[in-house]
């Protein structure tokens, strides 16, 4: 399950990506000032959602994860066979990480693998929830792994390309039809030291 991802694009670069697919992007809380970085669970990060009228996309920063009843963070959620008809968002990413048991048993740290799009931009399908303890927060949706991810993990994040963004955000396409494993060769994989 994805528990660390990378964001390198600034708000203007994200705005340009949405303009390319004819989705006006607004900043209702002001233009956020975030640095390129790796995002960890419970940190705030940029997401895009549609406003209540579903006619304008909004870039806002929200917390990644909300607490489950037992207190553990809900940072990934299985999408298999589920319909998410509302509260959809896009988690803006430039890459995401998966961790595997090291080949050398003497090595204490797990191997870290960075997955990046071969070309173009990607976002992770997510949902937003309001929590009385942390406010509005998001989680990433997961799917069975695609061929690029399967050697490293038994689940993958639900990746969406820019032409899919409007249908995801406005709810015009069913989740069960949109959320699929990433196709073979769509991601590059590199070992992060």
N, CA, C and O atoms as a DFTB+ gen file, in Angstrom:
772 C
 N C O
     1  1       0.837      -1.182       0.000
     2  2       0.000       0.000       0.000
     3  2       0.878       1.239       0.000
     4  3       1.898       1.288       0.687
     5  1       0.487       2.214      -0.755
     6  2       1.263       3.443      -0.867
     7  2       1.195       4.224       0.449
     8  3       0.116       4.609       0.901
     9  1       2.352       4.447       1.047
    10  2       2.395       5.245       2.276
    11  2       3.386       6.391       2.166
    12  3       3.746       7.008       3.169
    13  1       3.828       6.676       0.939
    14  2       4.735       7.787       0.688
    15  2       4.654       8.103      -0.805
    16  3       4.696       7.203      -1.645
    17  1       4.538       9.400      -1.125
    18  2       4.532       9.780      -2.534
    19  2       5.237      11.105      -2.715
    20  3       5.538      11.801      -1.746
    21  1       5.499      11.448      -3.969
    22  2       6.284      12.637      -4.316
    23  2       5.415      13.632      -5.087
    24  3       4.662      13.255      -5.985
    25  1       5.533      14.904      -4.721
    26  2       4.906      15.991      -5.480
    27  2       6.005      17.002      -5.806
    28  3       6.679      17.513      -4.912
    29  1       6.174      17.280      -7.092
    30  2       7.196      18.231      -7.528
    31  2       6.597      19.433      -8.239
    32  3       7.213      20.498      -8.277
    33  1       5.400      19.276      -8.804
    34  2       4.776      20.363      -9.547
    35  2       4.295      21.456      -8.597
    36  3       3.792      21.176      -7.510
    37  1       4.460      22.705      -9.028
    38  2       3.934      23.818      -8.245
    39  2       2.486      24.081      -8.663
    40  3       2.025      23.502      -9.646
    41  1       1.760      24.936      -7.944
    42  2       0.350      25.170      -8.279
    43  2       0.125      25.632      -9.720
    44  3      -0.868      25.244     -10.336
    45  1       1.027      26.453     -10.270
    46  2       0.833      26.913     -11.639
    47  2       0.989      25.764     -12.635
    48  3       0.250      25.700     -13.617
    49  1       1.925      24.870     -12.401
    50  2       2.092      23.704     -13.278
    51  2       0.857      22.807     -13.219
    52  3       0.433      22.259     -14.237
    53  1       0.286      22.660     -12.034
    54  2      -0.945      21.868     -11.901
    55  2      -2.093      22.564     -12.637
    56  3      -2.878      21.910     -13.323
    57  1      -2.190      23.883     -12.494
    58  2      -3.234      24.640     -13.197
    59  2      -3.119      24.440     -14.710
    60  3      -4.131      24.265     -15.389
    61  1      -1.889      24.465     -15.242
    62  2      -1.684      24.273     -16.683
    63  2      -2.115      22.871     -17.129
    64  3      -2.689      22.720     -18.208
    65  1      -1.847      21.853     -16.319
    66  2      -2.278      20.488     -16.652
    67  2      -3.796      20.417     -16.797
    68  3      -4.312      19.782     -17.717
    69  1      -4.503      21.073     -15.882
    70  2      -5.966      21.059     -15.951
    71  2      -6.471      21.890     -17.122
    72  3      -7.481      21.538     -17.732
    73  1      -5.790      22.982     -17.448
    74  2      -6.177      23.793     -18.606
    75  2      -6.056      22.975     -19.894
    76  3      -6.872      23.132     -20.802
    77  1      -5.054      22.111     -19.981
    78  2      -4.860      21.278     -21.173
    79  2      -6.035      20.347     -21.425
    80  3      -6.286      19.969     -22.569
    81  1      -6.758      19.969     -20.375
    82  2      -7.929      19.094     -20.545
    83  2      -9.231      19.871     -20.312
    84  3     -10.261      19.289     -19.973
    85  1      -9.164      21.188     -20.500
    86  2     -10.321      22.084     -20.419
    87  2     -11.087      22.008     -19.099
    88  3     -12.318      21.998     -19.081
    89  1     -10.348      21.956     -18.007
    90  2     -10.959      22.005     -16.678
    91  2     -10.419      23.252     -15.983
    92  3      -9.246      23.286     -15.610
    93  1     -11.262      24.285     -15.802
    94  2     -10.795      25.469     -15.079
    95  2     -10.430      25.089     -13.641
    96  3     -11.171      24.368     -12.972
    97  1      -9.296      25.576     -13.183
    98  2      -8.833      25.264     -11.825
    99  2      -8.778      26.549     -11.015
   100  3      -8.171      27.535     -11.434
   101  1      -9.416      26.528      -9.853
   102  2      -9.422      27.692      -8.965
   103  2      -8.689      27.361      -7.672
   104  3      -8.390      26.204      -7.378
   105  1      -8.411      28.407      -6.915
   106  2      -7.713      28.291      -5.638
   107  2      -8.575      28.983      -4.575
   108  3      -8.259      30.103      -4.175
   109  1      -9.654      28.345      -4.108
   110  2     -10.602      29.019      -3.218
   111  2     -10.017      29.435      -1.872
   112  3     -10.561      30.317      -1.207
   113  1      -8.937      28.822      -1.473
   114  2      -8.308      29.162      -0.187
   115  2      -6.999      29.916      -0.407
   116  3      -6.171      30.009       0.499
   117  1      -6.815      30.451      -1.612
   118  2      -5.576      31.119      -1.979
   119  2      -4.623      30.115      -2.608
   120  3      -4.765      28.904      -2.438
   121  1      -3.646      30.647      -3.339
   122  2      -2.674      29.763      -3.984
   123  2      -1.767      29.186      -2.910
   124  3      -1.078      29.933      -2.215
   125  1      -1.758      27.856      -2.765
   126  2      -0.927      27.260      -1.713
   127  2       0.556      27.428      -2.016
   128  3       0.971      27.519      -3.172
   129  1       1.320      27.466      -0.975
   130  2       2.776      27.618      -1.096
   131  2       3.415      26.325      -0.602
   132  3       3.784      26.217       0.567
   133  1       3.544      25.347      -1.494
   134  2       4.165      24.091      -1.094
   135  2       5.427      23.851      -1.901
   136  3       5.522      24.219      -3.071
   137  1       6.369      23.239      -1.262
   138  2       7.659      22.923      -1.863
   139  2       7.617      21.517      -2.464
   140  3       6.863      20.671      -1.982
   141  1       8.408      21.253      -3.502
   142  2       8.542      19.869      -3.975
   143  2       9.039      19.003      -2.820
   144  3       9.985      19.372      -2.124
   145  1       8.399      17.850      -2.618
   146  2       8.764      17.029      -1.466
   147  2       8.117      15.655      -1.544
   148  3       7.269      15.382      -2.394
   149  1       8.551      14.800      -0.620
   150  2       7.880      13.527      -0.391
   151  2       6.805      13.764       0.659
   152  3       7.054      14.426       1.667
   153  1       5.613      13.226       0.428
   154  2       4.475      13.421       1.321
   155  2       4.267      12.150       2.133
   156  3       4.225      11.046       1.591
   157  1       4.139      12.330       3.433
   158  2       3.925      11.224       4.360
   159  2       2.501      11.243       4.916
   160  3       1.825      12.272       4.899
   161  1       2.071      10.108       5.398
   162  2       0.745       9.979       5.985
   163  2       0.571      11.036       7.075
   164  3       1.478      11.263       7.874
   165  1      -0.563      11.662       7.103
   166  2      -1.025      12.692       8.041
   167  2      -0.510      14.091       7.694
   168  3      -0.861      15.054       8.376
   169  1       0.308      14.225       6.659
   170  2       0.733      15.549       6.223
   171  2      -0.303      16.144       5.267
   172  3      -1.065      15.417       4.630
   173  1      -0.318      17.470       5.176
   174  2      -1.189      18.138       4.216
   175  2      -0.519      18.128       2.849
   176  3       0.700      18.259       2.731
   177  1      -1.344      17.969       1.822
   178  2      -0.838      17.916       0.457
   179  2      -1.932      18.403      -0.497
   180  3      -3.108      18.427      -0.133
   181  1      -1.546      18.790      -1.717
   182  2      -2.540      19.295      -2.666
   183  2      -3.414      18.191      -3.255
   184  3      -2.935      17.127      -3.647
   185  1      -4.707      18.484      -3.302
   186  2      -5.676      17.636      -3.991
   187  2      -6.542      18.542      -4.843
   188  3      -6.607      19.750      -4.619
   189  1      -7.204      17.952      -5.817
   190  2      -8.156      18.695      -6.637
   191  2      -9.511      18.014      -6.484
   192  3      -9.629      16.790      -6.541
   193  1     -10.515      18.839      -6.291
   194  2     -11.901      18.354      -6.172
   195  2     -12.793      19.313      -6.938
   196  3     -12.369      20.424      -7.258
   197  1     -14.007      18.914      -7.235
   198  2     -14.967      19.831      -7.830
   199  2     -15.698      20.552      -6.714
   200  3     -15.881      20.010      -5.625
   201  1     -16.117      21.783      -6.995
   202  2     -16.903      22.525      -6.012
   203  2     -18.277      21.873      -5.886
   204  3     -18.566      20.892      -6.570
   205  1     -19.112      22.409      -5.025
   206  2     -20.422      21.782      -4.759
   207  2     -21.323      21.754      -5.983
   208  3     -22.165      20.866      -6.112
   209  1     -21.157      22.718      -6.885
   210  2     -21.977      22.753      -8.105
   211  2     -21.400      21.889      -9.221
   212  3     -22.003      21.769     -10.288
   213  1     -20.247      21.292      -8.985
   214  2     -19.565      20.432      -9.962
   215  2     -19.266      21.137     -11.280
   216  3     -19.333      20.521     -12.344
   217  1     -18.937      22.427     -11.214
   218  2     -18.612      23.122     -12.447
   219  2     -17.201      23.713     -12.453
   220  3     -16.725      24.164     -13.495
   221  1     -16.541      23.713     -11.316
   222  2     -15.191      24.265     -11.220
   223  2     -14.339      23.351     -10.348
   224  3     -14.769      22.904      -9.285
   225  1     -13.137      23.086     -10.814
   226  2     -12.200      22.295     -10.013
   227  2     -11.470      23.232      -9.051
   228  3     -11.137      24.364      -9.400
   229  1     -11.231      22.745      -7.848
   230  2     -10.562      23.526      -6.809
   231  2      -9.308      22.796      -6.346
   232  3      -9.347      21.601      -6.053
   233  1      -8.201      23.520      -6.284
   234  2      -6.985      22.964      -5.706
   235  2      -6.911      23.452      -4.259
   236  3      -6.866      24.653      -3.993
   237  1      -6.900      22.499      -3.337
   238  2      -6.806      22.809      -1.905
   239  2      -5.787      21.858      -1.285
   240  3      -5.438      20.836      -1.875
   241  1      -5.321      22.202      -0.105
   242  2      -4.443      21.290       0.633
   243  2      -5.248      20.657       1.764
   244  3      -5.949      21.341       2.510
   245  1      -5.129      19.340       1.871
   246  2      -5.834      18.601       2.906
   247  2      -4.909      17.548       3.496
   248  3      -3.881      17.200       2.915
   249  1      -5.293      17.057       4.647
   250  2      -4.531      16.021       5.343
   251  2      -4.696      14.689       4.618
   252  3      -5.791      14.331       4.183
   253  1      -3.585      13.963       4.499
   254  2      -3.637      12.614       3.928
   255  2      -3.901      11.637       5.057
   256  3      -2.998      11.338       5.840
   257  1      -5.092      11.147       5.151
   258  2      -5.593      10.118       6.077
   259  2      -6.509      10.721       7.126
   260  3      -6.338      11.856       7.572
   261  1      -7.482       9.916       7.494
   262  2      -8.326      10.219       8.649
   263  2      -8.241       9.033       9.588
   264  3      -7.918       7.929       9.149
   265  1      -8.522       9.228      10.865
   266  2      -8.398       8.104      11.795
   267  2      -9.574       7.129      11.680
   268  3     -10.732       7.540      11.617
   269  1      -9.258       5.848      11.655
   270  2     -10.269       4.795      11.699
   271  2     -10.805       4.724      13.128
   272  3     -10.215       5.325      14.026
   273  1     -11.906       4.007      13.367
   274  2     -12.435       3.902      14.732
   275  2     -11.393       3.445      15.756
   276  3     -11.450       3.863      16.912
   277  1     -10.453       2.602      15.358
   278  2      -9.406       2.140      16.278
   279  2      -8.242       3.104      16.395
   280  3      -7.325       2.871      17.182
   281  1      -8.262       4.198      15.616
   282  2      -7.218       5.200      15.698
   283  2      -6.159       5.124      14.608
   284  3      -5.435       6.095      14.389
   285  1      -6.052       3.974      13.911
   286  2      -5.058       3.866      12.841
   287  2      -5.476       4.742      11.664
   288  3      -6.669       4.932      11.425
   289  1      -4.496       5.280      10.922
   290  2      -4.849       6.158       9.799
   291  2      -5.388       5.379       8.599
   292  3      -4.859       4.331       8.229
   293  1      -6.447       5.913       8.005
   294  2      -6.995       5.361       6.765
   295  2      -6.362       6.166       5.642
   296  3      -6.851       7.238       5.285
   297  1      -5.268       5.643       5.084
   298  2      -4.542       6.353       4.038
   299  2      -4.725       5.702       2.675
   300  3      -4.484       6.345       1.653
   301  1      -5.143       4.454       2.636
   302  2      -5.482       3.727       1.405
   303  2      -6.808       3.035       1.640
   304  3      -7.113       2.625       2.761
   305  1      -7.608       2.902       0.569
   306  2      -8.894       2.222       0.679
   307  2      -9.107       1.391      -0.578
   308  3      -8.925       1.880      -1.694
   309  1      -9.492       0.136      -0.392
   310  2      -9.775      -0.734      -1.538
   311  2     -10.980      -0.212      -2.304
   312  3     -11.999       0.160      -1.721
   313  1     -10.840      -0.193      -3.625
   314  2     -11.952       0.260      -4.465
   315  2     -12.680      -0.900      -5.136
   316  3     -13.747      -0.699      -5.715
   317  1     -12.134      -2.088      -5.070
   318  2     -12.653      -3.251      -5.791
   319  2     -14.168      -3.411      -5.607
   320  3     -14.650      -3.638      -4.497
   321  1     -14.907      -3.287      -6.719
   322  2     -16.342      -3.512      -6.707
   323  2     -17.151      -2.447      -5.975
   324  3     -18.355      -2.620      -5.788
   325  1     -16.529      -1.362      -5.560
   326  2     -17.234      -0.320      -4.808
   327  2     -17.518       0.882      -5.698
   328  3     -16.752       1.198      -6.608
   329  1     -18.606       1.528      -5.424
   330  2     -18.949       2.744      -6.152
   331  2     -18.758       3.941      -5.237
   332  3     -19.288       3.980      -4.126
   333  1     -18.000       4.912      -5.712
   334  2     -17.768       6.161      -4.991
   335  2     -18.451       7.255      -5.807
   336  3     -17.836       7.866      -6.681
   337  1     -19.705       7.492      -5.517
   338  2     -20.503       8.427      -6.302
   339  2     -20.300       9.884      -5.937
   340  3     -20.708      10.772      -6.685
   341  1     -19.682      10.140      -4.809
   342  2     -19.485      11.534      -4.378
   343  2     -18.187      11.637      -3.582
   344  3     -17.536      10.634      -3.293
   345  1     -17.832      12.851      -3.242
   346  2     -16.630      13.125      -2.432
   347  2     -15.353      12.631      -3.104
   348  3     -14.414      12.214      -2.426
   349  1     -15.317      12.676      -4.418
   350  2     -14.138      12.254      -5.166
   351  2     -13.096      13.379      -5.218
   352  3     -13.430      14.564      -5.185
   353  1     -11.853      12.978      -5.298
   354  2     -10.779      13.944      -5.477
   355  2      -9.655      13.291      -6.272
   356  3      -9.637      12.078      -6.480
   357  1      -8.725      14.126      -6.707
   358  2      -7.509      13.665      -7.362
   359  2      -6.334      14.054      -6.488
   360  3      -6.197      15.214      -6.101
   361  1      -5.495      13.095      -6.181
   362  2      -4.282      13.338      -5.412
   363  2      -3.180      13.596      -6.432
   364  3      -2.825      12.712      -7.213
   365  1      -2.653      14.787      -6.421
   366  2      -1.650      15.175      -7.407
   367  2      -0.295      14.580      -7.015
   368  3       0.181      14.780      -5.897
   369  1       0.316      13.849      -7.947
   370  2       1.587      13.170      -7.665
   371  2       2.544      13.331      -8.836
   372  3       2.133      13.620      -9.960
   373  1       3.806      13.143      -8.557
   374  2       4.814      12.995      -9.603
   375  2       5.451      11.613      -9.526
   376  3       6.167      11.204     -10.440
   377  1       5.197      10.907      -8.454
   378  2       5.699       9.554      -8.270
   379  2       5.206       9.025      -6.932
   380  3       4.773       9.791      -6.072
   381  1       5.276       7.717      -6.766
   382  2       4.895       7.108      -5.483
   383  2       5.863       5.977      -5.189
   384  3       6.552       5.480      -6.080
   385  1       5.903       5.584      -3.941
   386  2       6.880       4.601      -3.472
   387  2       6.199       3.324      -2.996
   388  3       5.067       3.345      -2.513
   389  1       6.903       2.233      -3.141
   390  2       6.544       0.966      -2.508
   391  2       7.811       0.420      -1.867
   392  3       8.919       0.696      -2.327
   393  1       7.642      -0.352      -0.810
   394  2       8.773      -0.884      -0.061
   395  2       8.710      -2.406      -0.079
   396  3       7.638      -2.999       0.046
   397  1       9.887      -3.033      -0.238
   398  2       9.954      -4.490      -0.261
   399  2      11.011      -4.978       0.734
   400  3      11.910      -4.232       1.122
   401  1      10.883      -6.225       1.131
   402  2      11.887      -6.841       1.996
   403  2      13.210      -6.859       1.255
   404  3      13.251      -7.255       0.090
   405  1      14.292      -6.442       1.895
   406  2      15.576      -6.385       1.193
   407  2      16.075      -7.770       0.784
   408  3      15.823      -8.765       1.463
   409  1      16.787      -7.808      -0.340
   410  2      17.381      -9.068      -0.811
   411  2      18.434      -9.564       0.169
   412  3      18.597     -10.769       0.356
   413  1      19.140      -8.642       0.789
   414  2      20.169      -8.986       1.775
   415  2      19.536      -9.002       3.162
   416  3      19.162      -7.943       3.665
   417  1      19.400     -10.176       3.804
   418  2      18.743     -10.249       5.116
   419  2      19.469      -9.451       6.207
   420  3      18.874      -9.155       7.244
   421  1      20.728      -9.101       5.994
   422  2      21.472      -8.307       6.971
   423  2      21.085      -6.825       6.910
   424  3      21.324      -6.071       7.853
   425  1      20.501      -6.436       5.817
   426  2      20.084      -5.044       5.656
   427  2      18.854      -4.791       6.520
   428  3      17.881      -5.540       6.437
   429  1      18.882      -3.763       7.335
   430  2      17.788      -3.501       8.267
   431  2      16.625      -2.744       7.621
   432  3      15.469      -2.926       8.004
   433  1      16.934      -1.907       6.652
   434  2      15.897      -1.107       6.009
   435  2      15.330      -1.837       4.801
   436  3      16.039      -2.566       4.106
   437  1      14.051      -1.631       4.565
   438  2      13.427      -2.200       3.377
   439  2      13.927      -1.464       2.132
   440  3      14.349      -0.310       2.203
   441  1      13.870      -2.148       1.002
   442  2      14.203      -1.508      -0.265
   443  2      13.056      -0.572      -0.645
   444  3      11.884      -0.917      -0.489
   445  1      13.398       0.595      -1.136
   446  2      12.424       1.619      -1.509
   447  2      12.414       1.764      -3.029
   448  3      13.458       1.989      -3.642
   449  1      11.240       1.636      -3.634
   450  2      11.088       1.699      -5.086
   451  2      10.227       2.893      -5.458
   452  3       9.126       3.065      -4.935
   453  1      10.738       3.718      -6.366
   454  2      10.017       4.887      -6.846
   455  2       9.376       4.562      -8.192
   456  3      10.058       4.128      -9.121
   457  1       8.065       4.773      -8.294
   458  2       7.303       4.571      -9.524
   459  2       6.934       5.937     -10.078
   460  3       6.350       6.763      -9.377
   461  1       7.279       6.174     -11.346
   462  2       6.980       7.447     -11.991
   463  2       6.337       7.182     -13.346
   464  3       6.600       6.150     -13.964
   465  1       5.489       8.112     -13.821
   466  2       4.878       7.900     -15.137
   467  2       5.920       7.925     -16.242
   468  3       6.849       8.732     -16.212
   469  1       5.764       7.043     -17.212
   470  2       6.685       7.013     -18.350
   471  2       6.572       8.323     -19.117
   472  3       7.581       8.904     -19.516
   473  1       5.347       8.785     -19.322
   474  2       5.152      10.069     -19.981
   475  2       3.867      10.697     -19.463
   476  3       2.939      10.011     -19.034
   477  1       3.845      12.015     -19.516
   478  2       2.652      12.734     -19.106
   479  2       2.470      12.770     -17.597
   480  3       3.360      12.415     -16.824
   481  1       1.297      13.206     -17.218
   482  2       0.965      13.375     -15.803
   483  2       0.008      12.283     -15.356
   484  3      -0.737      11.721     -16.158
   485  1       0.041      11.997     -14.087
   486  2      -0.901      11.067     -13.468
   487  2      -1.372      11.655     -12.154
   488  3      -0.689      12.471     -11.536
   489  1      -2.541      11.230     -11.743
   490  2      -3.055      11.559     -10.410
   491  2      -3.629      10.266      -9.844
   492  3      -3.967       9.345     -10.587
   493  1      -3.732      10.212      -8.538
   494  2      -4.327       9.049      -7.880
   495  2      -5.770       9.378      -7.522
   496  3      -6.050      10.437      -6.962
   497  1      -6.677       8.475      -7.844
   498  2      -8.074       8.646      -7.465
   499  2      -8.180       8.560      -5.948
   500  3      -7.615       7.664      -5.322
   501  1      -8.905       9.494      -5.378
   502  2      -9.087       9.506      -3.931
   503  2     -10.497       9.911      -3.561
   504  3     -11.302      10.287      -4.413
   505  1     -10.774       9.828      -2.289
   506  2     -12.033      10.332      -1.739
   507  2     -11.718      11.192      -0.523
   508  3     -10.699      11.026       0.147
   509  1     -12.634      12.116      -0.268
   510  2     -12.500      13.059       0.839
   511  2     -13.551      12.717       1.886
   512  3     -14.661      12.292       1.566
   513  1     -13.175      12.910       3.126
   514  2     -14.108      12.709       4.225
   515  2     -13.849      13.783       5.266
   516  3     -12.718      14.233       5.448
   517  1     -14.899      14.181       5.936
   518  2     -14.741      15.143       7.024
   519  2     -14.738      14.367       8.330
   520  3     -15.615      13.537       8.572
   521  1     -13.753      14.639       9.163
   522  2     -13.591      13.944      10.438
   523  2     -13.599      14.981      11.561
   524  3     -12.970      16.033      11.442
   525  1     -14.296      14.689      12.629
   526  2     -14.406      15.665      13.717
   527  2     -13.067      15.951      14.387
   528  3     -12.900      17.015      14.984
   529  1     -12.118      15.037      14.305
   530  2     -10.810      15.241      14.940
   531  2      -9.795      15.948      14.048
   532  3      -8.993      16.745      14.537
   533  1      -9.819      15.669      12.749
   534  2      -8.771      16.211      11.863
   535  2      -9.313      17.127      10.775
   536  3      -8.532      17.687      10.006
   537  1     -10.623      17.293      10.692
   538  2     -11.201      18.107       9.629
   539  2     -11.309      17.309       8.341
   540  3     -11.395      16.081       8.360
   541  1     -11.304      18.019       7.228
   542  2     -11.417      17.354       5.937
   543  2     -10.089      16.675       5.597
   544  3      -9.025      17.280       5.729
   545  1     -10.157      15.424       5.161
   546  2      -8.959      14.639       4.859
   547  2      -9.256      13.759       3.648
   548  3     -10.414      13.555       3.283
   549  1      -8.195      13.245       3.032
   550  2      -8.370      12.380       1.871
   551  2      -7.650      11.056       2.082
   552  3      -6.739      10.934       2.900
   553  1      -8.099      10.065       1.305
   554  2      -7.421       8.780       1.231
   555  2      -7.288       8.408      -0.239
   556  3      -8.054       8.877      -1.081
   557  1      -6.310       7.561      -0.537
   558  2      -6.089       7.085      -1.903
   559  2      -6.839       5.770      -2.102
   560  3      -6.937       4.951      -1.188
   561  1      -7.360       5.585      -3.299
   562  2      -8.038       4.343      -3.626
   563  2      -7.046       3.371      -4.260
   564  3      -6.145       3.773      -4.996
   565  1      -7.228       2.094      -3.962
   566  2      -6.327       1.069      -4.488
   567  2      -7.082       0.070      -5.360
   568  3      -8.298      -0.096      -5.258
   569  1      -6.316      -0.579      -6.212
   570  2      -6.819      -1.577      -7.158
   571  2      -5.841      -2.752      -7.151
   572  3      -4.772      -2.646      -6.551
   573  1      -6.178      -3.862      -7.798
   574  2      -5.171      -4.916      -7.957
   575  2      -3.956      -4.333      -8.685
   576  3      -4.097      -3.368      -9.435
   577  1      -2.786      -4.895      -8.479
   578  2      -1.597      -4.308      -9.095
   579  2      -1.549      -4.552     -10.599
   580  3      -1.958      -5.608     -11.082
   581  1      -1.047      -3.568     -11.328
   582  2      -0.778      -3.749     -12.754
   583  2       0.553      -4.460     -12.913
   584  3       1.240      -4.705     -11.921
   585  1       0.931      -4.794     -14.132
   586  2       2.170      -5.538     -14.373
   587  2       3.434      -4.841     -13.869
   588  3       4.386      -5.513     -13.471
   589  1       3.459      -3.502     -13.879
   590  2       4.645      -2.787     -13.413
   591  2       4.782      -2.833     -11.892
   592  3       5.895      -2.786     -11.367
   593  1       3.658      -2.925     -11.186
   594  2       3.662      -2.886      -9.717
   595  2       3.691      -4.288      -9.110
   596  3       4.251      -4.477      -8.030
   597  1       3.101      -5.261      -9.781
   598  2       2.948      -6.616      -9.230
   599  2       4.230      -7.238      -8.674
   600  3       4.154      -7.927      -7.656
   601  1       5.404      -7.034      -9.282
   602  2       6.615      -7.627      -8.698
   603  2       7.001      -7.032      -7.341
   604  3       7.827      -7.596      -6.622
   605  1       6.399      -5.891      -6.996
   606  2       6.785      -5.181      -5.774
   607  2       5.708      -5.168      -4.701
   608  3       6.015      -5.054      -3.515
   609  1       4.446      -5.285      -5.107
   610  2       3.367      -5.196      -4.119
   611  2       2.115      -5.878      -4.646
   612  3       1.922      -5.992      -5.857
   613  1       1.261      -6.335      -3.725
   614  2       0.041      -7.039      -4.127
   615  2      -1.154      -6.110      -4.332
   616  3      -2.256      -6.579      -4.613
   617  1      -0.948      -4.792      -4.196
   618  2      -1.974      -3.790      -4.469
   619  2      -1.308      -2.629      -5.195
   620  3      -0.094      -2.448      -5.103
   621  1      -2.095      -1.852      -5.907
   622  2      -1.593      -0.660      -6.562
   623  2      -2.542       0.492      -6.315
   624  3      -3.712       0.278      -5.998
   625  1      -2.052       1.704      -6.457
   626  2      -2.933       2.868      -6.348
   627  2      -3.706       3.009      -7.658
   628  3      -3.238       2.583      -8.714
   629  1      -4.892       3.609      -7.580
   630  2      -5.747       3.799      -8.753
   631  2      -5.298       5.054      -9.499
   632  3      -5.657       6.170      -9.123
   633  1      -4.509       4.863     -10.559
   634  2      -3.944       5.970     -11.320
   635  2      -4.893       6.408     -12.424
   636  3      -5.498       5.584     -13.110
   637  1      -5.011       7.727     -12.581
   638  2      -5.855       8.293     -13.626
   639  2      -5.037       9.281     -14.450
   640  3      -4.315      10.111     -13.898
   641  1      -5.155       9.188     -15.775
   642  2      -4.485      10.106     -16.697
   643  2      -5.371      11.335     -16.903
   644  3      -6.576      11.265     -16.659
   645  1      -4.801      12.458     -17.346
   646  2      -5.581      13.690     -17.505
   647  2      -6.903      13.551     -18.268
   648  3      -7.880      14.177     -17.856
   649  1      -7.000      12.771     -19.354
   650  2      -8.302      12.663     -20.024
   651  2      -9.399      12.046     -19.143
   652  3     -10.582      12.186     -19.453
   653  1      -9.029      11.373     -18.063
   654  2     -10.009      10.749     -17.162
   655  2     -10.407      11.665     -15.999
   656  3     -11.361      11.367     -15.280
   657  1      -9.703      12.747     -15.814
   658  2      -9.885      13.560     -14.615
   659  2     -11.292      14.128     -14.472
   660  3     -11.871      14.062     -13.387
   661  1     -11.856      14.686     -15.545
   662  2     -13.194      15.287     -15.438
   663  2     -14.238      14.235     -15.038
   664  3     -15.029      14.457     -14.121
   665  1     -14.233      13.100     -15.727
   666  2     -15.230      12.064     -15.439
   667  2     -15.113      11.563     -14.001
   668  3     -16.117      11.218     -13.378
   669  1     -13.886      11.523     -13.474
   670  2     -13.722      11.109     -12.086
   671  2     -14.272      12.186     -11.151
   672  3     -15.053      11.888     -10.247
   673  1     -13.869      13.418     -11.367
   674  2     -14.256      14.492     -10.459
   675  2     -15.751      14.795     -10.494
   676  3     -16.358      15.026      -9.449
   677  1     -16.349      14.795     -11.685
   678  2     -17.769      15.164     -11.741
   679  2     -18.704      13.979     -11.506
   680  3     -19.921      14.154     -11.445
   681  1     -18.147      12.785     -11.375
   682  2     -18.961      11.608     -11.066
   683  2     -19.723      11.058     -12.254
   684  3     -20.594      10.206     -12.079
   685  1     -19.418      11.527     -13.470
   686  2     -20.161      11.062     -14.636
   687  2     -19.800       9.635     -15.047
   688  3     -20.549       8.998     -15.789
   689  1     -18.674       9.133     -14.579
   690  2     -18.279       7.747     -14.867
   691  2     -18.311       6.948     -13.571
   692  3     -17.965       7.459     -12.506
   693  1     -18.721       5.713     -13.673
   694  2     -18.782       4.850     -12.492
   695  2     -17.374       4.466     -12.046
   696  3     -16.492       4.208     -12.865
   697  1     -17.189       4.434     -10.736
   698  2     -15.896       4.053     -10.166
   699  2     -15.469       2.676     -10.650
   700  3     -14.310       2.472     -11.013
   701  1     -16.401       1.731     -10.655
   702  2     -16.058       0.360     -11.008
   703  2     -15.597       0.241     -12.454
   704  3     -14.923      -0.725     -12.811
   705  1     -15.955       1.218     -13.294
   706  2     -15.505       1.214     -14.688
   707  2     -14.177       1.948     -14.856
   708  3     -13.397       1.614     -15.748
   709  1     -13.911       2.944     -14.009
   710  2     -12.714       3.773     -14.163
   711  2     -11.482       3.233     -13.451
   712  3     -10.364       3.351     -13.953
   713  1     -11.688       2.645     -12.292
   714  2     -10.550       2.282     -11.441
   715  2     -10.042       0.896     -11.801
   716  3     -10.640      -0.123     -11.454
   717  1      -8.922       0.893     -12.507
   718  2      -8.319      -0.332     -13.036
   719  2      -6.824      -0.325     -12.758
   720  3      -6.253       0.732     -12.492
   721  1      -6.181      -1.487     -12.816
   722  2      -4.717      -1.516     -12.700
   723  2      -4.064      -0.726     -13.840
   724  3      -4.583      -0.676     -14.955
   725  1      -2.938      -0.121     -13.544
   726  2      -2.190       0.616     -14.568
   727  2      -1.665      -0.361     -15.612
   728  3      -1.266      -1.479     -15.285
   729  1      -1.668       0.068     -16.863
   730  2      -1.214      -0.780     -17.960
   731  2       0.281      -1.027     -17.934
   732  3       1.051      -0.241     -17.380
   733  1       0.673      -2.126     -18.539
   734  2       2.089      -2.493     -18.601
   735  2       2.888      -1.427     -19.341
   736  3       2.478      -0.945     -20.397
   737  1       4.035      -1.067     -18.769
   738  2       4.910      -0.088     -19.387
   739  2       4.517       1.356     -19.145
   740  3       5.124       2.259     -19.720
   741  1       3.509       1.600     -18.304
   742  2       3.083       2.977     -18.040
   743  2       3.901       3.647     -16.938
   744  3       3.857       4.866     -16.774
   745  1       4.659       2.823     -16.171
   746  2       5.445       3.354     -15.059
   747  2       6.904       2.933     -15.184
   748  3       7.204       1.822     -15.621
   749  1       7.802       3.828     -14.798
   750  2       9.204       3.445     -14.646
   751  2       9.407       3.138     -13.176
   752  3       8.729       3.700     -12.316
   753  1      10.334       2.250     -12.893
   754  2      10.630       1.850     -11.514
   755  2      12.114       2.015     -11.275
   756  3      12.938       1.549     -12.062
   757  1      12.451       2.685     -10.178
   758  2      13.857       2.827      -9.823
   759  2      14.012       2.644      -8.316
   760  3      13.103       2.943      -7.541
   761  1      15.171       2.150      -7.923
   762  2      15.447       1.929      -6.499
   763  2      15.954       3.238      -5.918
   764  3      16.900       3.834      -6.434
   765  1      15.318       3.679      -4.842
   766  2      15.728       4.913      -4.187
   767  2      16.650       4.554      -3.034
   768  3      16.293       3.742      -2.180
   769  1      17.838       5.157      -3.003
   770  2      18.770       4.832      -1.916
   771  2      18.278       5.299      -0.550
   772  3      18.960       5.094       0.455
